[in-house]
Amino acid sequence: MLEDFYQDSEQAKNLLKATQDFFITELSLTPVMAIELEFFFMAEEGSVVSDEQLDELADSVKTIAINHGLKLGNVSKEVGRLQYEVNFKHSKDLLKVAGDAEKIKDILGTVAKSYNLSVCFVPKPYTNLDVGSGMHVHLSLYDQADNNLFVKHNDEESPLLLNIIGGLLKYLPASLPFFLAAEQDFERFNAKFELSNEERRYKCNATNAPTNISWGVNNRTTALRIPDSHREKGARRVEHRVPASSANPYLVLTGVLLGAYLGVRERLDAPDRIWGNAFDEQYKLESLPLNLKEANSNFENSEIRKIFDQLKNKA
């Protein structure tokens, strides 16, 4: 299993490095990745923090992170109460991408403490009627001439992008142990809000988390989202929305790379795109596993496990 890699950060780093090297050598393609990390600031009962203080806190985190060499994009408010998101710039240096996501947690904790707040990366810290936090991972693939191979041509999706989507979705059930380390992490996929039909046209009714194996363009109800990046053709990418905010970022990037690799190697087709709300029962989509036992069983009997066994000896 992956327990040893969760407990040993150095092993997790080495596994990501081995996986990245394997990916580039086997496919002659370079992965470019980024992370968005959601989290909650937690206030003691009865204490009040103003919007101005929160804005000041976010600005302080960004300044300190950049001064420490982190490739930070922004720190912004999310939909939950005292929920925020920090996003990082895309990079070919995957060890730095994951390392920055680890370092930001310490910076957030230190700055929040000065405002009498704490930081929580538990995916569902509140009730099932509130939103949860995830770690969203972005992936593009570049050729040796530094071209983004996910860019559309003649308004058609890149065949390579469709292979990647096919691999990430086919092997998503087997990849979950890379993305979710504890039983509580699965709580993000359980709860659904009761929304009116009108609201469901515009909102995700499952705590802003995916619950099934699906993909869509600019669709936040799906497991994989292709951001609407028509204004930035070179920025076309896949956003993987399944990992928990508390997961090990080195293992998360490894799991994404393994699914993407198999999609290319097996020339997998992407399933039908979801145009509406992926929680709508009309689509009859396969649900994500809802516990560690099921996820570990899927991993044990998968092609993902076979490649992992090859790579872990190099970690």
C-alpha positions in Angstrom: 0.0 0.0 0.0 0.9 3.7 0.1 1.1 4.1 3.9 4.9 4.2 4.0 4.9 7.0 1.4 2.4 9.0 3.4 4.6 8.7 6.5 7.9 9.3 4.8 8.0 12.6 2.9 11.4 11.8 1.3 10.1 8.5 -0.1 7.1 10.4 -1.5 9.4 12.9 -3.2 11.5 10.2 -4.7 8.4 8.4 -6.0 7.2 11.6 -7.7 10.7 12.1 -9.3 10.8 8.5 -10.5 7.3 8.8 -11.9 8.0 12.1 -13.7 11.2 10.6 -15.2 9.4 7.5 -16.3 6.6 9.5 -17.9 9.0 11.7 -19.9 11.2 8.8 -21.0 8.3 6.6 -22.0 6.2 9.2 -23.8 8.7 11.9 -24.8 6.2 14.4 -23.3 6.8 16.9 -20.5 4.1 17.3 -17.8 3.4 20.8 -16.6 1.3 20.9 -13.4 -0.1 23.2 -10.8 -2.0 22.9 -7.5 -5.0 24.8 -6.0 -5.4 24.2 -2.3 -8.6 24.9 -0.5 -8.7 25.3 3.3 -10.6 26.9 6.2 -9.5 29.5 8.7 -11.0 28.4 12.0 -12.0 31.0 14.7 -12.5 30.2 18.3 -16.2 30.2 19.4 -17.4 33.7 20.0 -14.4 35.4 18.3 -14.9 37.7 15.3 -12.6 38.5 12.5 -13.4 41.3 10.1 -13.4 41.1 6.3 -10.6 43.7 6.4 -8.5 41.5 8.7 -9.0 38.5 6.4 -8.0 40.5 3.4 -4.9 41.7 5.3 -4.1 38.1 6.3 -4.4 36.9 2.7 -2.1 39.6 1.5 0.4 38.8 4.2 0.4 35.1 3.2 1.0 35.9 -0.4 3.8 38.4 0.3 5.6 36.0 2.7 5.2 33.0 0.3 6.6 34.9 -2.6 9.5 36.2 -0.5 10.3 32.6 0.4 10.5 31.6 -3.3 7.1 29.9 -3.7 5.6 30.2 -7.1 2.3 31.5 -5.8 -0.6 32.8 -7.9 -3.1 34.2 -5.4 -4.9 33.7 -2.1 -8.6 34.2 -2.6 -12.0 33.7 -0.8 -14.0 30.5 -1.5 -17.6 29.8 -1.0 -17.5 28.3 2.5 -17.4 30.4 5.7 -13.8 31.5 6.3 -12.9 29.2 3.4 -10.0 30.2 1.1 -8.0 28.9 -1.7 -4.3 29.3 -2.6 -3.2 28.6 -6.1 0.2 28.2 -7.6 1.7 28.9 -11.0 2.1 26.1 -13.5 5.6 24.6 -13.7 7.6 21.7 -15.1 9.4 21.3 -11.8 6.9 19.0 -10.2 8.9 18.5 -7.0 8.7 22.3 -6.4 5.0 22.3 -7.3 4.4 19.7 -4.5 6.9 21.2 -2.2 5.4 24.7 -2.4 2.0 23.2 -1.5 3.6 21.6 1.6 5.4 24.9 2.6 2.3 27.1 2.2 0.6 25.1 5.0 3.3 26.2 7.5 3.1 29.8 6.3 -0.7 29.8 6.6 -0.6 28.4 10.1 2.0 31.0 11.3 0.2 34.0 9.8 -3.3 32.8 10.9 -2.0 32.4 14.5 -1.2 36.2 14.7 -4.9 36.8 14.0 -6.0 34.3 16.6 -7.1 31.8 13.9 -6.0 28.3 13.0 -5.9 26.7 9.6 -7.8 23.5 8.8 -7.2 21.2 5.8 -9.7 18.5 6.8 -11.8 18.0 3.7 -15.1 18.4 5.6 -14.6 20.2 8.9 -18.2 21.2 9.3 -21.5 19.3 8.9 -22.6 17.5 5.8 -24.7 20.6 4.9 -21.6 22.7 4.4 -18.9 22.7 1.7 -15.6 20.8 1.8 -12.1 21.5 0.7 -10.2 19.8 -2.1 -6.8 19.9 -3.8 -7.3 20.6 -7.4 -4.5 19.6 -9.8 -3.9 21.1 -13.2 -2.1 19.1 -16.0 -0.9 20.1 -19.4 1.5 18.2 -21.7 4.2 19.8 -23.8 6.3 18.6 -26.6 10.1 19.1 -27.1 9.5 22.4 -28.8 7.6 23.6 -25.7 4.1 23.5 -27.4 1.1 22.8 -25.3 -0.4 19.7 -26.9 -3.9 20.2 -25.4 -4.6 23.2 -27.6 -7.6 22.9 -29.8 -7.2 22.8 -33.6 -10.1 23.8 -35.8 -12.3 23.9 -32.7 -11.6 20.1 -32.2 -10.3 18.8 -28.9 -6.7 17.4 -29.0 -6.7 13.6 -29.4 -4.0 13.5 -26.7 -6.2 15.5 -24.3 -9.0 12.9 -24.9 -6.5 10.1 -24.2 -5.5 11.7 -20.9 -9.2 12.2 -19.9 -9.8 8.5 -20.8 -6.9 7.3 -18.6 -7.6 9.6 -15.7 -11.2 8.5 -15.5 -10.7 4.8 -16.3 -8.1 4.5 -13.5 -9.7 7.0 -11.1 -11.1 4.3 -8.8 -7.6 2.7 -8.6 -5.9 6.0 -8.1 -7.9 7.1 -5.1 -5.4 5.9 -2.5 -3.0 8.6 -3.9 -5.6 11.2 -3.4 -7.3 10.3 -0.1 -5.5 9.0 2.9 -8.1 8.7 5.6 -11.7 7.5 5.9 -12.9 11.1 6.7 -11.6 12.3 3.3 -14.5 10.4 1.6 -17.0 12.6 3.4 -16.6 15.2 0.6 -18.3 12.8 -1.8 -21.3 11.9 0.3 -23.4 14.9 1.2 -25.7 16.6 -1.3 -27.6 19.8 -0.8 -31.3 20.0 -1.4 -31.6 22.6 -4.2 -34.4 23.7 -6.4 -34.4 22.7 -10.0 -33.5 26.3 -10.9 -30.6 26.4 -8.5 -29.2 23.1 -9.8 -28.7 24.8 -13.2 -26.1 27.0 -11.7 -24.8 25.3 -8.5 -23.1 22.1 -7.6 -25.4 20.4 -5.1 -22.7 18.2 -3.6 -20.5 20.5 -1.5 -18.5 21.6 -4.5 -17.0 18.1 -4.8 -17.4 15.5 -7.5 -19.3 12.3 -6.7 -18.9 10.3 -9.9 -16.5 9.5 -12.8 -17.1 12.3 -15.3 -15.7 15.2 -17.2 -16.8 18.4 -18.7 -15.7 21.8 -20.0 -15.8 24.5 -17.3 -18.1 22.2 -15.3 -17.4 22.1 -11.6 -19.8 19.2 -11.0 -17.5 16.8 -12.8 -14.4 14.9 -11.5 -12.3 16.3 -14.4 -12.9 19.9 -15.6 -11.4 21.5 -18.7 -11.2 25.2 -17.8 -12.6 27.5 -20.4 -9.3 28.9 -21.5 -10.1 30.1 -25.0 -8.5 33.4 -24.3 -5.3 31.7 -23.4 -4.8 28.9 -25.9 -1.5 27.9 -24.4 -3.1 27.4 -21.0 -5.4 24.6 -22.0 -5.3 21.9 -19.3 -7.1 19.3 -17.3 -8.2 20.1 -13.8 -8.4 17.0 -11.5 -10.9 17.9 -8.7 -10.9 14.7 -6.7 -7.9 14.9 -4.3 -8.5 15.9 -0.6 -6.9 19.1 0.7 -5.2 17.1 3.4 -3.5 14.7 0.9 0.2 14.4 0.3 0.8 16.6 -2.8 3.8 14.4 -3.9 1.5 11.4 -4.0 -1.3 13.3 -5.6 0.8 14.4 -8.5 2.1 10.9 -8.8 -1.4 9.4 -9.0 -2.4 12.0 -11.7 0.7 11.2 -13.8 0.1 7.4 -13.6 -3.5 7.7 -14.8 -2.5 10.1 -17.6 0.4 7.8 -18.7 -2.0 4.8 -19.0 -4.4 6.9 -21.0 -1.7 7.7 -23.6 -0.2 4.2 -23.6 -3.5 2.5 -24.1 -4.9 5.2 -26.4 -8.0 5.4 -24.4 -11.1 7.3 -25.6 -12.7 9.8 -23.3 -16.3 8.9 -22.3 -19.1 11.2 -23.2 -18.7 14.8 -22.0 -21.2 16.0 -19.4 -22.8 19.2 -20.5 -25.1 19.8 -17.5 -25.1 18.9 -13.8 -23.1 15.7 -13.3 -25.2 14.8 -10.3 -28.3 14.5 -12.4 -29.4 10.9 -12.3 -30.2 10.9 -16.1 -26.5 10.4 -16.8 -26.3 7.1 -14.9 -22.6 7.7 -14.0 -20.4 5.4 -12.0 -20.0 6.7 -8.5 -16.6 7.2 -6.8 -15.7 4.6 -4.2 -17.0 5.8 -0.8 -14.5 4.2 1.6 -10.8 3.2 1.9 -11.5 -0.5 1.7 -13.1 -0.2 -1.7 -10.4 2.2 -3.0 -7.6 0.0 -1.8 -9.1 -3.0 -3.4 -9.4 -1.2 -6.7 -5.7 -0.1 -6.4 -4.5 -3.6 -5.6 -6.0 -5.2 -8.7 -5.0 -2.5 -11.2 -2.5 -1.6 -13.8 -1.7 1.4 -11.6 -0.4 -0.9 -8.9 1.8 -2.7 -11.4 3.6 0.5 -12.5 3.7 1.7 -8.9 5.6 -1.5 -8.0 8.1 -0.8 -10.7 8.7 2.7 -9.6 8.7 2.4 -5.8 12.0 0.5 -6.0 13.6 3.6 -7.5 12.1 5.8 -4.7 
